[in-house]
Amino acid sequence: MDAHISPEQLYGVDRAILIDAPYITQREYARRTGLTYSSVRSRVERGELPVYRPKASSSALINMMVLAKEALETHEW
């Protein structure tokens, strides 16, 4: 599968956010944002980050789709 997006595919697009994975681990989120892992865990526990749990007993994954949607809705274009 080719993940490359050509300029033709974006023609006429007002704005786009590309998400490489709908959910990522808390450690990966910490790496990508520069936050500490413990800071990310605390934010998850306080409900400050949107999460997805595939099973009730599984670790919370950061929901990147919700974060992208929030970014689009709160940014002033």
N, C-alpha and C positions, 0 to 999 in steps of 0.2 A: 504494500500500500504506500503510495507516494503522498507524503504529508506536505509537500511543497505547494504553495498557493501562488498562482501566477497573477501578474497585474491585471490581466483580463478578467479574472474571477472577482476582482475587487472593484472593477469599474462601476461607478455610480454608487458605491457603498459610502454612506455618510460617516460611519464609524464601525469599527470591528474590534472585538476582543477575541483573541485566539486562545483556547484552553487546550493544553496538551493532555490533560487527564481530569476527569470530572471530580475525582476524589484523590487526595494525597495524604500520606501519613503525617502525623504531627511533627515528627523529626524532619521530614522533607519540607514541610511548611516553614519550620524554624530555619532550615538551611537557606531556603529561597528568600526569606524576608530579613535574615540577619538577626532575628530574635533568638533568645536562648530557648532550649527545649522546655525548661521549667516555666518560662514565661508563657509559652504557647499552651502548655498543659493547664496553667492557671487560668488563662483566658477561656479555654474550653470549659473548665469547671464552673466558671462564672457565667457561662452562656454568651460570651462576647464574640465567639467564632461559630459559624454554622457548621454543624457536624452531621455525619451519616454513620450509623452503626448497622452493618449488615445483619448482625444478630445482637440480641440484648446484652450478651456477655462479651461482645468483641470490643476492641479498642475503637475509639472514635476517630473517624477519618475527617479531614477538613473538606468541606463541600466547596470546591472551587467555582462551581456553577452559580451558587448563591452569591458568593463574593463578587463575581463578575457582574451579575445582575444588579447588585447593590451599587457597584461602581458606576454602571451606566445610568442608573436612576438618580444618583446623587451628584454626578458631575454636571457642571453648567457648560453646555455646549454653546 
